[in-house]
Amino acid sequence: MGCVRKVVPPLKKYLFTPGPVSVPPEVLLEMARPIIHHRTREFSAILDHARTLMQPLFGTQQEVILLAASGTGAMEAAVTNLLGPGDHAIYVNGGKFGERWGKVLAANAMVGHEVTVEWGRAVRPEQIEEALRAHPEARALLVQASETSTCAIHPVAEIGALTRARDVMLIVDGITSVGVFEQKMDDLGVDAYLTGSQKALMLPPGLAMIALSPRAWERAGKTRTPRYYFDLPRELKAQRDEHLTAWTPAVSLIFGLAKALELIHAETLPQVYARHRLMAEATRAAASPLGLKLIAPDAPAPGVTGLLTPAGLDGSKLVRMMRDDLGVSVQGGQDQMKGKLVRVGHMGYLGPLDMLAAVSALEIGLTRLGHRFAMGAGVAAVQERLARSI
């Protein structure tokens, strides 16, 4: 009678998905505080504190508005406050979330002009310049700083130089870039920058943050797109002038945000960015020894690494095995990359040595599914990279 492998449920679980991320214990404790009413001086002080601490992460002197929503809510807020029905906009579609820009535009009766980019590649500045010439009626350009679904980053600095030369607003999704690498919203001429709580900010999902440039605030005051909950001028008045939110806020998440930002600033932003960069480089170093290729070799994102699974190996099965048998959660691919990609997140409450656990589990999963390589080679590559910096 054959021996049946018995899987012991893992005692400890590890979260290496590109969101949500692990939350520091200090932040969990802060969110466990007794609820207070949101129309009080106590809450106003916490709200103001959190909003002020967000500004350096955006690289802005402008007001950062907090919304009780996911990052998609902030995407829609940017569109509905800065564009009107019938307005034209250019958007970069290089992945699942670039595609989402087009869907948000269409849902709000706007005309989207798509710049298509191969998954895993960065948009080229000349593509942007060509699109701007082809569509002079465009009032905005929408792009991801880091495309989470393909683990690639887009050249926001070069794009900003092109939009600044025209009367075209630049709207940037920074959901997997804010808190991961340096952002320079003001310097680059970004008109709307947004992010979400469940990535590098080390929080559960449920909060979105958005900042607008002065010319974007002027545009928002004139745009007549129907909106109610995501009315940013109303939120600006409430949060800046009244030190409250226009609607009921996510009180506990804002408690947690203030604490998470205190931890980030205590570490210092340069150190936070260096930590994410090191984790990304160490994870990418494991690819070649394991016989894997990167989905984004030319413009890899520092917040998440995408590894293409070998031909004939089911990436979805690999993700399930790592999660269910080993307690290590990574994420698979989306749409046409489903079953072909494993995404290892390295954002938020993680340190460089955590990448040893991620890659070790990846090796075990690959071996169980029949992929052949020198066991331990990926882990050794991670160790070698870390040894040069730690």
C-alpha positions as CSV (number, residue, x, y, z in Angstrom):
1,M,0.0,0.0,0.0
2,G,1.5,3.4,-1.0
3,C,2.5,6.0,1.5
4,V,0.2,8.9,1.6
5,R,1.7,12.3,2.4
6,K,0.0,13.9,5.3
7,V,-0.1,17.7,5.2
8,V,0.1,19.3,8.6
9,P,-1.7,22.6,8.7
10,P,1.0,25.3,9.1
11,L,1.2,26.9,12.6
12,K,2.4,30.2,11.3
13,K,1.3,32.0,8.1
14,Y,3.3,34.4,6.0
15,L,1.8,37.0,3.8
16,F,3.8,37.9,0.6
17,T,0.9,39.0,-1.6
18,P,1.0,42.4,-3.3
19,G,-1.7,43.5,-1.0
20,P,-3.1,43.1,1.5
21,V,0.2,43.0,3.5
22,S,1.2,42.1,7.0
23,V,0.4,44.7,9.7
24,P,2.8,45.6,12.5
25,P,1.6,44.6,16.0
26,E,1.8,48.2,17.1
27,V,-0.6,49.1,14.4
28,L,-3.0,46.3,15.2
29,L,-3.0,47.4,18.8
30,E,-3.7,51.0,17.8
31,M,-6.7,49.8,15.7
32,A,-8.0,47.9,18.7
33,R,-8.4,51.1,20.7
34,P,-11.9,51.9,21.9
35,I,-13.9,53.6,19.2
36,I,-14.3,57.4,19.6
37,H,-16.8,59.6,17.9
38,H,-15.6,61.1,14.7
39,R,-17.0,64.6,15.4
40,T,-14.6,65.3,18.3
41,R,-11.4,67.2,18.9
42,E,-9.7,63.9,19.7
43,F,-10.4,62.5,16.3
44,S,-9.6,65.7,14.5
45,A,-6.1,65.7,16.0
46,I,-5.5,62.2,14.8
47,L,-6.9,63.0,11.3
48,D,-4.7,66.0,11.0
49,H,-1.7,64.1,12.2
50,A,-2.1,61.3,9.7
51,R,-2.7,63.7,6.8
52,T,0.4,65.7,7.6
53,L,2.5,62.6,7.8
54,M,1.3,61.4,4.4
55,Q,2.6,64.5,2.5
56,P,6.3,63.4,2.4
57,L,5.3,60.0,1.1
58,F,3.6,61.7,-1.8
59,G,6.3,64.3,-2.2
60,T,3.9,67.1,-2.0
61,Q,3.0,70.2,0.0
62,Q,-0.6,69.9,-1.1
63,E,-3.4,68.6,1.0
64,V,-3.7,64.8,1.2
65,I,-7.4,63.7,1.5
66,L,-8.4,60.5,3.2
67,L,-11.3,58.5,1.8
68,A,-13.1,55.5,3.2
69,A,-12.6,53.4,0.1
70,S,-10.2,51.1,-1.7
71,G,-7.7,52.5,-4.1
72,T,-10.3,52.1,-6.9
73,G,-12.4,54.6,-5.1
74,A,-9.6,57.1,-5.3
75,M,-9.2,56.3,-9.0
76,E,-12.8,57.1,-9.6
77,A,-12.6,60.2,-7.5
78,A,-9.8,61.5,-9.6
79,V,-11.7,60.9,-12.8
80,T,-15.1,62.3,-11.7
81,N,-13.6,65.4,-10.1
82,L,-11.2,66.4,-12.9
83,L,-13.1,65.3,-16.0
84,G,-16.6,65.8,-17.2
85,P,-18.9,63.7,-19.4
86,G,-17.7,63.7,-23.0
87,D,-14.2,64.8,-22.0
88,H,-11.3,62.9,-23.7
89,A,-8.4,61.3,-21.8
90,I,-5.5,59.1,-22.7
91,Y,-4.7,56.1,-20.5
92,V,-1.9,53.7,-20.4
93,N,-3.1,50.1,-20.5
94,G,-0.1,47.9,-19.5
95,G,-2.0,45.6,-17.1
96,K,-5.1,44.9,-15.1
97,F,-5.1,48.2,-13.4
98,G,-4.2,50.3,-16.5
99,E,-7.2,48.6,-18.1
100,R,-9.3,49.8,-15.1
101,W,-8.6,53.4,-16.0
102,G,-10.4,52.8,-19.3
103,K,-13.4,51.2,-17.5
104,V,-13.7,54.0,-15.0
105,L,-13.6,56.6,-17.9
106,A,-16.3,54.7,-19.8
107,A,-18.5,54.2,-16.8
108,N,-18.6,58.0,-16.4
109,A,-19.4,58.8,-20.0
110,M,-15.9,60.0,-20.9
111,V,-13.9,59.1,-24.0
112,G,-10.7,57.1,-23.3
113,H,-7.8,56.8,-25.8
114,E,-5.8,53.7,-25.0
115,V,-2.0,53.4,-25.2
116,T,-1.4,49.7,-25.2
117,V,1.7,48.3,-23.6
118,E,2.8,44.7,-23.5
119,W,2.4,43.2,-20.0
120,G,5.6,43.5,-18.1
121,R,6.9,46.4,-20.1
122,A,7.0,50.1,-19.3
123,V,5.3,52.6,-21.6
124,R,7.8,54.4,-23.7
125,P,7.8,58.2,-23.6
126,E,7.6,58.4,-27.4
127,Q,4.3,56.4,-27.1
128,I,3.0,59.1,-24.8
129,E,4.2,61.9,-27.1
130,E,2.5,60.2,-30.1
131,A,-0.8,59.8,-28.2
132,L,-0.7,63.4,-27.1
133,R,-0.2,64.5,-30.7
134,A,-2.9,62.2,-32.0
135,H,-5.4,63.4,-29.4
136,P,-4.9,67.1,-28.8
137,E,-8.4,67.2,-27.3
138,A,-7.3,65.1,-24.4
139,R,-7.6,66.8,-21.1
140,A,-5.8,64.3,-18.9
141,L,-3.4,61.4,-19.1
142,L,-3.9,58.5,-16.7
143,V,-1.1,56.0,-15.7
144,Q,0.1,53.7,-13.0
145,A,3.5,54.5,-11.3
146,S,3.7,50.8,-10.6
147,E,1.5,48.3,-12.4
148,T,0.7,45.7,-9.7
149,S,-0.5,43.1,-12.1
150,T,2.7,43.0,-14.1
151,C,5.2,44.1,-11.6
152,A,6.5,46.9,-13.9
153,I,7.0,50.6,-13.3
154,H,6.2,53.4,-15.7
155,P,8.4,56.5,-16.3
156,V,6.3,59.1,-14.5
157,A,9.1,61.7,-14.6
158,E,9.3,61.5,-18.4
159,I,5.5,61.5,-18.8
160,G,5.2,64.5,-16.5
161,A,7.6,66.5,-18.7
162,L,5.4,65.8,-21.7
163,T,2.1,66.7,-20.0
164,R,3.5,69.8,-18.3
165,A,4.3,71.1,-21.8
166,R,0.6,70.9,-22.6
167,D,-2.6,71.7,-20.9
168,V,-3.0,68.1,-20.0
169,M,-3.5,66.9,-16.4
170,L,-1.4,63.9,-15.2
171,I,-3.3,61.5,-13.0
172,V,-1.1,58.8,-11.4
173,D,-2.1,55.6,-9.5
174,G,0.6,55.2,-6.8
175,I,-1.0,52.3,-5.0
176,T,2.1,50.1,-5.1
177,S,4.6,52.9,-5.3
178,V,3.8,55.3,-2.4
179,G,5.9,54.1,0.6
180,V,7.9,51.8,-1.7
181,F,10.1,54.2,-3.6
182,E,10.5,58.0,-3.6
183,Q,7.6,60.0,-5.0
184,K,7.9,63.6,-6.2
185,M,4.4,64.6,-7.0
186,D,5.1,68.4,-6.9
187,D,8.4,68.2,-8.7
188,L,7.1,66.0,-11.5
189,G,4.0,68.1,-12.1
190,V,1.5,65.3,-11.2
191,D,-2.0,66.7,-10.9
192,A,-3.6,63.9,-9.0
193,Y,-1.8,61.2,-7.0
194,L,-3.5,58.4,-5.2
195,T,-2.8,55.3,-3.1
196,G,-4.4,52.7,-0.9
197,S,-3.9,51.5,2.7
198,Q,-3.2,47.8,2.1
199,K,0.2,48.1,0.5
200,A,3.3,49.8,1.8
201,L,1.3,51.7,4.4
202,M,1.1,48.4,6.4
203,L,-2.7,48.6,7.0
204,P,-5.7,46.5,6.2
205,P,-7.8,47.5,3.1
206,G,-10.3,50.2,3.4
207,L,-8.6,53.6,3.2
208,A,-7.6,55.6,0.1
209,M,-5.5,58.7,-0.1
210,I,-5.5,61.3,-2.9
211,A,-3.7,64.7,-3.4
212,L,-4.4,67.2,-6.1
213,S,-2.2,70.0,-7.6
214,P,-3.4,73.6,-7.4
215,R,-4.6,73.5,-11.1
216,A,-6.4,70.2,-10.4
217,W,-8.2,71.8,-7.4
218,E,-9.2,74.6,-9.7
219,R,-10.5,72.2,-12.3
220,A,-12.3,70.2,-9.6
221,G,-14.2,73.3,-8.6
222,K,-15.5,73.7,-12.2
223,T,-16.2,70.1,-13.3
224,R,-19.8,69.2,-13.4
225,T,-19.6,65.4,-13.4
226,P,-22.4,64.0,-11.1
227,R,-20.8,63.0,-7.8
228,Y,-21.8,62.8,-4.2
229,Y,-19.7,60.7,-2.0
230,F,-16.4,61.3,-3.9
231,D,-16.8,65.1,-4.0
232,L,-13.2,66.2,-3.4
233,P,-13.9,70.0,-2.9
234,R,-16.4,69.1,-0.2
235,E,-13.8,66.7,1.4
236,L,-11.1,69.4,1.2
237,K,-13.3,71.9,3.0
238,A,-14.2,69.3,5.7
239,Q,-10.7,67.9,6.2
240,R,-8.6,71.1,5.8
241,D,-11.0,73.7,7.3
242,E,-13.1,71.8,9.7
243,H,-10.6,69.1,10.6
244,L,-13.3,66.5,10.0
245,T,-14.4,64.2,7.2
246,A,-17.4,65.0,5.0
247,W,-18.8,61.5,5.7
248,T,-18.4,58.8,8.4
249,P,-14.7,57.9,8.3
250,A,-13.0,54.6,8.9
251,V,-12.1,55.6,12.5
252,S,-10.0,52.5,13.5
253,L,-8.1,52.5,10.2
254,I,-7.2,56.2,10.6
255,F,-5.9,55.3,14.1
256,G,-3.8,52.6,12.5
257,L,-2.7,54.9,9.7
258,A,-1.3,57.5,12.1
259,K,0.7,54.8,14.0
260,A,1.9,53.2,10.8
261,L,3.1,56.5,9.5
262,E,4.9,57.2,12.7
263,L,6.7,53.9,12.3
264,I,7.6,54.7,8.7
265,H,9.0,58.1,9.6
266,A,10.9,56.7,12.6
267,E,12.6,54.3,10.2
268,T,13.1,57.3,7.9
269,L,11.9,57.3,4.3
270,P,15.4,56.7,2.7
271,Q,15.7,53.6,4.9
272,V,12.2,52.4,4.0
273,Y,12.9,52.8,0.3
274,A,16.3,51.0,0.6
275,R,14.6,48.2,2.5
276,H,12.1,47.7,-0.3
277,R,14.8,47.9,-2.9
278,L,16.9,45.3,-1.2
279,M,14.0,42.9,-0.8
280,A,13.1,43.3,-4.4
281,E,16.7,42.7,-5.6
282,A,17.1,39.7,-3.4
283,T,13.9,38.1,-4.7
284,R,14.8,38.8,-8.3
285,A,18.2,37.2,-7.7
286,A,16.5,33.9,-7.0
287,A,14.9,33.7,-10.5
288,S,17.8,32.5,-12.6
289,P,19.0,29.8,-10.2
290,L,15.5,28.4,-10.1
291,G,15.2,28.5,-13.9
292,L,12.5,31.2,-13.9
293,K,12.2,34.4,-15.8
294,L,11.0,37.8,-14.7
295,I,7.8,39.2,-16.3
296,A,9.2,42.7,-16.1
297,P,13.0,42.4,-16.7
298,D,13.5,45.9,-18.0
299,A,11.5,47.9,-15.5
300,P,10.9,45.8,-12.4
301,A,8.8,47.2,-9.6
302,P,10.4,47.4,-6.1
303,G,7.1,46.5,-4.4
304,V,6.4,43.1,-6.1
305,T,8.3,40.6,-8.2
306,G,6.6,38.7,-11.0
307,L,8.1,35.3,-11.8
308,L,6.9,33.4,-14.9
309,T,6.2,29.8,-14.1
310,P,7.9,27.1,-16.3
311,A,6.0,25.8,-19.3
312,G,3.6,23.1,-18.4
313,L,3.6,24.0,-14.7
314,D,0.3,25.3,-13.3
315,G,1.0,28.6,-11.5
316,S,-2.4,28.6,-9.9
317,K,-1.8,25.2,-8.3
318,L,1.6,26.4,-7.1
319,V,0.1,29.4,-5.4
320,R,-2.6,27.2,-3.7
321,M,0.0,24.7,-2.6
322,M,2.3,27.3,-1.1
323,R,-0.7,28.9,0.8
324,D,-2.5,25.8,1.9
325,D,0.4,23.4,2.6
326,L,3.1,25.8,3.7
327,G,1.2,28.8,5.0
328,V,3.0,31.1,2.6
329,S,0.7,33.3,0.6
330,V,1.8,34.7,-2.7
331,Q,-0.4,35.8,-5.6
332,G,-0.9,34.4,-9.1
333,G,-1.4,36.2,-12.4
334,Q,-4.5,37.8,-13.7
335,D,-6.4,37.5,-17.0
336,Q,-4.1,36.2,-19.7
337,M,-1.3,35.6,-17.1
338,K,-3.5,33.4,-14.9
339,G,-1.7,30.1,-14.2
340,K,1.5,31.5,-15.8
341,L,2.8,33.9,-13.1
342,V,3.6,34.0,-9.4
343,R,3.8,37.5,-7.8
344,V,5.8,37.8,-4.6
345,G,5.1,41.0,-2.7
346,H,7.7,42.7,-0.6
347,M,5.9,45.7,0.8
348,G,5.0,46.9,4.2
349,Y,5.8,45.1,7.4
350,L,8.5,42.8,5.9
351,G,12.3,42.7,6.3
352,P,15.0,41.4,4.0
353,L,15.3,38.1,5.8
354,D,11.6,37.4,5.2
355,M,12.6,36.9,1.6
356,L,14.4,33.7,2.6
357,A,11.0,32.2,3.8
358,A,9.3,33.3,0.6
359,V,11.9,31.8,-1.8
360,S,12.3,28.7,0.3
361,A,8.6,28.0,0.1
362,L,8.6,28.7,-3.6
363,E,11.4,26.1,-4.1
364,I,9.4,23.5,-2.2
365,G,6.3,24.2,-4.2
366,L,8.2,24.1,-7.5
367,T,9.8,20.8,-6.5
368,R,6.5,19.2,-5.6
369,L,5.1,20.1,-8.9
370,G,8.0,18.5,-10.8
371,H,10.2,21.4,-11.7
372,R,13.9,20.4,-11.5
373,F,16.7,22.7,-10.2
374,A,19.4,22.6,-7.6
375,M,17.4,22.7,-4.3
376,G,18.6,25.7,-2.2
377,A,20.0,27.6,-5.2
378,G,17.4,30.3,-5.0
379,V,17.8,30.7,-1.2
380,A,21.5,30.9,-1.6
381,A,21.1,33.7,-4.2
382,V,18.9,35.6,-1.8
383,Q,21.5,35.1,1.0
384,E,24.3,36.3,-1.2
385,R,22.4,39.5,-2.2
386,L,21.5,40.2,1.4
387,A,25.0,39.6,2.7
388,R,26.3,42.5,0.6
389,S,23.9,44.9,2.3
390,I,23.1,43.8,5.8
